[in-house]
Amino acid sequence: MKIRLDGREVHVEGRKTLLQVAREQGVFLPTLCEHPRLEPFGGCRMCLVEIKSGKGFAPACSTWAEEGQDVTTNSPQIADLRKNILALILCEHPSACLICEEKDKCDDLKSTIRKAGEVTGCVLCGNNGRCRLQDLVRSVGFNALEFRAVYRNFEVRRDDPFFDRNYNLCILCGRCVRICQEVRGASVISFVGRGLTTSIAAPFDGKLLDSGCRFCGACVDSCPTGALMERAVRYEPPPDRIAPVVCPLCSQGCKLEVGFRGDRPMASHPAENGPVNRGQACVLGRFAVRDAVTTPARVLEPLVRTESGLVPASWDEALRLTAAKLGGLGKGETAFRASSQLPVEDLYLFLKIFRKGLDAVAVAPAGEGASLGTAREAARKHRLDLSLNFDLGELSRAGAFLVLGTDLATAHPMIWLEVLAAVRKGASLVVAHTGQVTFDRYASPCVGWAPGGEGVWLQALTARLSGKPGGRPAGEGNRVSPADVEAAAKALSGKGPIIILAGSEVFRRPRGETNFEILWNLALAIDAHLVPLGDEINERARDEFDRAIPGPTRGWDKIVSGIRERKIRALFLAGSAPDLSGTRPEFLVCQTPYLDGNALHADIVLPSATFVESGGTFVNVAGRIQTFSPGLEPRGESRPDWRILSELAAKLGFRSWEVAGPDALRREIAGACPAFGSSFGGPTPARFLLEPKAGIRRPVPVVETPAPPVRPAEFPFALEKVSGTTDYRGFDLRCAAGGLKRIRDPRRIFLNAGDASAAGIEEGMEIAMESASGRASGTARIAGGLPAGTAEASAEIRDSLSDGASGPGILFVTIRRKS
Amino acid sequence: MPELRHPNQVREWRERIRSSRPAYQKTVVISSGTCGQASGSLHVIEAFESEIAKRKLGESIRIQVTGCHGFCELEPNILIHPDGLFYKKVEPDQVPRIVEMTLLEDRIIPSLVAADIVNGIKYPFQKDIPFYQRQKRWLTELNFLIDPTSIEDYIEQDGYEALARVLSGMSAEDVIAEIKASGLRGRGGAGFPTGMKWALIRSSVSEHKHIVCNADEGDPGAYMNRSLLEGNPHRVIEGMIIGAFAIGGTSQGFIYVRREYPLAVKHLTRALEAAREAGLLGDSILGTDFGFDIRVVQGAGAFVSGEETSLMASIEGKRAFPRQRPPYPSEKGLWGRPTNINNAETWSNVPLIIRRGVDWFTGTGTAKSKGTKIFSLVGKVNNTGLVEVPMGTSLREIVFEIGGGIKDGKRFKAVQTGGPSGGCVPAEMMDLPIDYDTLKKVGSIMGSGGMIVMDEDTCMVDVARYFLKFTQEESCGKCVPCRIGTRKMEEILIRITEGRGESEDLERLENLARTIQAGSLCGLGQTAPNPVLTTLRYFRSEYEAHIFARSCPAHVCKNLIAYVIDPDRCVGCLLCLKNCPTGAVEGQLKKPHSIHQDRCVKCGACYDVCPKEIRAVTKVTAREADKR
C-alpha cells in the first residue's frame, strides 16, 4: 500500500503502525509509552501526527497505516502540541534541573549522584544520564515550566528486594504494568485510582513480595524514568563500559549486558539482541550477577591445607601438590565432579584430563541433571529421530502446548515467555506437574499428578487421544482423574501445531526411560513436536562430550560408599556436591570461585574465575551455542578454569594438553565432537549444535507402565524439591544476594491448603518433617497449586531428609506443626 | 407465565391478559422510581396497601406501582384512574383521607392538586398540567402504565409486539432498512445514525459479534437511562433482541449499568429472568431458530466507563481504560469481535419504530434529528424533572413552558447541555431548536440529555470550574493531556474564582483547551474543555471581571464579594446578628445593623436568615463594598 509521509510517497508492506513506518523511513517521532514488545497504548501522546482527511491528530504508535493516508509528522502545530503535552508531563515530574540555567555547568562539575531521600531533580536521580524522559526533553525542546509544578508526595516504596519504587517520578506510561502483564504474564502491578491520584501499585498497595512478583526486573528495565530504580546502582553514575555475557545460571542462556566502572561490575541487564531472551531476564540474570562476582565469599588466592588449616599458597605450589597426589593414584581412585555451569571449553578439558589422563570416575549429575541424558539414551536405544534443537521463536507460533513435569516459568523462564505469547494469541495450554505451577491461571487444565504417577497419566492421555486403549485405565486406583484426562485431550484436539515440553520430572523418576517411551508414542499419535527439557545449561554439551570422551560415571550414593570403603581416595570438585564433612575423602580438591561448604574442608582450593571473568561458550536447552569474551580481569589471583586445568595437565605430565586459550580448545572440540563441528570449526559458525538426522519415527513398545508408588502409611506426604535453583557452581547465590533469600527463603515448606488445614497448619507456622532417614523443620507456606499429599521444600531440606545424596526416587515424609 | 413458542403467541398472551384483568373501579398509580422512593413513595405504597386491606377494597381498587413519572419536583406523586387525577407530594398520613374522599366519595382534595408556581392556576388532572401537556412522551409513556416488575403489564401494552412482528417474517435487512429510514440517531450523545451502525456490523465478517446497551450514564444530574431501565426495562430488552436479530451472528448481549442504580439493576435482572422464562430470550426465541441472551454487567461508577472503549474493557473485566479508535467497536469490540453499542434510550426507540412505523417516527423532529429526546431538566428551574420532547423543541419551551420558568422569578442566564462534556447555551439563544446539529453549532453537544438551567445568580466561571473539577477527578489517568491538562485548567479556574487571576490566564486556558482537545485519547478528554470554551465564548466578560476587576458579577465567588446591610431596609431585628458565627454583625434592636468586613468570613448566614420581605442583607462585589 502507499501512503504519503510528510509529502513523500512511501510504500508500506504488511500491517504496520504509522510509527513503524516513520521509523523505517528514518523519521524520528518522540515516544514514551511505546515499547517494542508491547501492544500499542497511546497514553503519552508524544507521537501525535496529523492525518489529513482523518479526525485531526492521531498517535502514530496506535494508528495503522492505511492506503492513501496523508500523514504529517511535523508541523508547527504538531511541534506546539508535543511541547505542550511534554510541559504537562514535566509539571508532574521533578524537572527543575531540566530548566536550570546552570544545567550545563552542573553536568560538567558533578560526576557523582548525591544521595538524597527525595528526588527533586535530575542530579539527585539515579537515572540521570540514562533517562528516556531527559532524552525526549532534549529532542522535543523545553525551556520553561509553564504550569505550576506538582509534587504528588507518594511514599517511596523501599520494602521490596532489589529495587525501589518512587512513583513521584512516574509519568504513568504504563510500560511496567503492561510488560508485567503482556510479556511476563505476572500482572502483579496495576494502575490504581483516577485523576490526579492515578498511580501504579501492587495489590492493596502492598509489597511486591506479597504480590506474586517474580522480580524479573522487566518493569525496572522498561521504566523510562527513575521511578523504578535498582537499589544497588541507584547512587552510581552510568557504567563506563558494557560487556556482553551469557548467563549460565539456568538452562536458558540469556544474553546479558554487564556494566562496569573500572573493575567494578554494576548492574546486569538483559540484552535486547539476546537471541534467547530478547531483552528479558529473570531475577538471577538481572539482579544476582553482580553479587556473584563481587561477593565476599569469593576465594581470591589458592589455598593449601597445613596443620594450621587452609593457608594461602602460590598457584605453582597448589597445582604441584594437586598433581603430585592425583598423579600417584590408580585407575578409578579419583572421582571428579565438573559443573555444567563451566563453559563448554573448560568442561571439555576437564573430561579430557580426568577421564583420558587420570582414569577417574565422574560423579553423575544429581537429580535433575540426569533428565536429558535419560531421554537421549532412550532415543538412542530405539534409534529414534529425536531432535532436541528448537528455536524459541517457533514456540510462539504453536497452537497448543502440553507442558509436563516442570514449572516452566521458573525453570525455563524464556521458554515460558514464548509459550505465554502463544497463549495470549489463543493457543491452549495443558500443564501436568507434581509441584507448584507458577501462572497456573493460564493453563486449562492444570493437572497435579501424583508423584511417580506421570507414566499412568500420560498413558491414559495417549489412549484417549489415539483412540487405542492401552496402559492402565484412568481411575481412582491409579490416581488419574478421567475428567482431567478428558479436559486435557479436549484442549489439545484440533489445535496445531502441538508442542510437548517435557521437563526433568518426567525423566528423572526411577522409570524415566519408560516415561520417555510413552511420551514418544503420544507425540507420534497427535503429531506433536516433543521437546525434552534439561534443567541446566550445557547439559546438551555434556551429553555430547560424554560420548566423545567416555568414561565411568557413578551416582552420589556409589561415590559416598566408595569413599567410605577407601576405593575412592581423591575427589576433585568443581561443582555442587552434598555436604561431605561426614565422609571426607583422603584428598579433596575444590576448584571453585567461592570459599564455601565443601571448600572449607578441602586440602587444596583452586580459585576459579566466574563466567563474567572467564568468558567462553554455553549451550542452552535448545541447543543454541553462544560464545562470549571475558568481561573483566579475574578478581585477585583467581583464574579461568581452562587455565587452571591446562597448568594442572602440564604438572601431571600431559605437556601436549596445555592450551593457549579457549580458541584452541574450541578448535580441538570441533575435531573431537561432531556436534560442535560446524560451530567451532566452520567458516560461518552455526548457532546450534549439529544433530545428525539418523533415526526413525515410529512407536516404540512400552514394556510396562510404571504405577505410582505406594505411599507408606506412616509417611503420607511426598516431598518434592521446590522449583528454581539459586546454585552457581555449588555456591548458593542466596548467600551473595540477600534479596534472593527474601524471595526464595530456603526454609519454606509448601503445602496444599487442604492438607495444611487437616494438619492444623497455617501460613507462617513452624512445622516439622520426618522421613525414614532424617528430620527437618521449616516455615509453612500454603500453595494453591500443589496436589493433595504433596509438599515442596528446598534442596537443603530435602537433602537433610534423604540421607545426604537425594536420589531420583520419591521421598515420603510426615508433616506436623511444631508444638 | 406461558412459554411462547411462536411469534403469534405474543398477541394471544396479550389478549388473555387483557381479558383476564379484573375490572377495577379505581386504580391508584404510584410513581416509585429512585427519586420517588427517595421522597417516600414506599411509605405511601405501604399506607395505601394497609388502608385498602383494612377497608377490604382489594376487589375494586388496584394499586399499581410504576417507575418514575418524571415530575421530580412533586414526588411522590400518584395518579388516580379512570380520570387521571394527579396528586402531588403525597404523605403516608394523607392516604386514609385520599381513600375516603377521593377513592370512595369521588371528591378532589385541593391541597394535593398541582398548581402553577407562577400564576397559581390549579391542575387536578394530569393531562392538563403544562409540564406534561407540552411533552411528547413516547419512550416514557409506559412509565405511567406498567409495573416494571411485571412482564404481563408490558405485554398488555403491546410489549414484544415489535419483536413478534420481526420474527414473523421480516428479514434482518428489512429491520435495518426500517431503522435506517427512521433516521434514528444514537441517543448517547454523538448522534451516529443507528441503522448505519447496524448495517456496518452486520456486514463485518466474524464468527461472533456482540451487542451492548450502554446504561452507564455518568453525567452529574442526568438520569434518563435510569428512568427507562427502572420504569420499563422490557422495552430496552426488546430493542436489543431486535438489534441482535438485525445484526446477526450474535448470541450474547450485555447491559452495562452502574452499580449506583440498584433499582435499575433489580428491575432489569427480574425482567431478563421473566423474558427468559417466557421464551423471549434463550436458544430459541419465540420458537424460531434465533437465539440470543443478555447479561447485566455492573460498573463501579467511573465516569469514563460510559466511553465505549472503556466500557468494553470494563465488561472484559479489565480496568476501564479507553483505547485509541480506530479500530471502532464495530470492527474490534468486545474480545476483539465486532460489537454494537447503543445506549438505553436508543434501544428503547427501536420497538416503537418497528411497531408504529417509520412514517409515524419521522413525523416528529427536525430535518436531521427525528423522534423525541428525553432531557433531565435540573437546576434553577421551577419544574425539575425528566421531560421528553420532540427533537427541535426550543430551549424556551423546555425551560419556560415545561419547566415553569426560573425559580424565585430570577433571570434566566444559560443552560448547560450534555453534562461535563457539553457546553453552555446562553439565554440569548433561547429560541434555538434543540437537536444534534444546532447544539454542535453553538459549541455544545446533545450528550445523553442532561440540561442544567442556570439563573442570574450563577457565576459562569464557577460553573466552568465545577465541571473541570469533575472531569479532572474522573480522568482515567491514561493519557497525559486529559489527566494533567484538565487539572491545570482547573487550577487556573480556581485561581480566577479566588481573585488571583492573571492577565494571561484566558490565553492559557484557551491554549490548554486546544492541547487537551487535540491531544486527548478519548471523548472524555477531547470534550472536557467544552464548558470552559463555551463560557469563554458567551460570557467572556465575566472572566474578565474576575481577573481585571477582581469582581464576581453573579456574587458567587467568595473572595470577590461582600455581604452588606442596606440601612434603609434593615429593621434591626437582630436575626443576622444572632446568627453570625464570627460576630461580624454590629447593631442594636430596632436600629440598622452593619457588617464588620474584617471579621466577615462570607458564610452567608446573615443573608439566609434575613427575612424575605425585608431583604436588607445583600451581596455586592468586593469593589462595591470598598466604595461604601
Chai-1 contact restraints between the chains, C-beta under 6 A:
chainA,res_idxA,chainB,res_idxB,connection_type,confidence,min_distance_angstrom,max_distance_angstrom,comment,restraint_id
A,G42,B,Q324,contact,1.0,0.0,6.0,A-B,restraint_1
A,G42,B,L521,contact,1.0,0.0,6.0,A-B,restraint_2
A,G43,B,K478,contact,1.0,0.0,6.0,A-B,restraint_3
A,G43,B,C479,contact,1.0,0.0,6.0,A-B,restraint_4
A,C44,B,V480,contact,1.0,0.0,6.0,A-B,restraint_5
A,R45,B,C479,contact,1.0,0.0,6.0,A-B,restraint_6
A,R45,B,V480,contact,1.0,0.0,6.0,A-B,restraint_7
A,R45,B,P481,contact,1.0,0.0,6.0,A-B,restraint_8
A,R45,B,G519,contact,1.0,0.0,6.0,A-B,restraint_9
A,G56,B,A518,contact,1.0,0.0,6.0,A-B,restraint_10
A,F57,B,A518,contact,1.0,0.0,6.0,A-B,restraint_11
A,S62,B,Q324,contact,1.0,0.0,6.0,A-B,restraint_12
A,L81,B,A518,contact,1.0,0.0,6.0,A-B,restraint_13
A,L81,B,G519,contact,1.0,0.0,6.0,A-B,restraint_14
A,N84,B,T515,contact,1.0,0.0,6.0,A-B,restraint_15
A,I85,B,V480,contact,1.0,0.0,6.0,A-B,restraint_16
A,I85,B,P481,contact,1.0,0.0,6.0,A-B,restraint_17
A,I85,B,G519,contact,1.0,0.0,6.0,A-B,restraint_18
A,L88,B,V480,contact,1.0,0.0,6.0,A-B,restraint_19
A,L88,B,I484,contact,1.0,0.0,6.0,A-B,restraint_20
A,L88,B,G485,contact,1.0,0.0,6.0,A-B,restraint_21
A,I89,B,V480,contact,1.0,0.0,6.0,A-B,restraint_22
A,E92,B,I484,contact,1.0,0.0,6.0,A-B,restraint_23
A,F147,B,K488,contact,1.0,0.0,6.0,A-B,restraint_24
A,F191,B,R319,contact,1.0,0.0,6.0,A-B,restraint_25
A,R194,B,C476,contact,1.0,0.0,6.0,A-B,restraint_26
A,R194,B,G477,contact,1.0,0.0,6.0,A-B,restraint_27
A,G195,B,Q472,contact,1.0,0.0,6.0,A-B,restraint_28
A,G195,B,E473,contact,1.0,0.0,6.0,A-B,restraint_29
A,G195,B,S475,contact,1.0,0.0,6.0,A-B,restraint_30
A,L196,B,R487,contact,1.0,0.0,6.0,A-B,restraint_31
A,T198,B,G477,contact,1.0,0.0,6.0,A-B,restraint_32
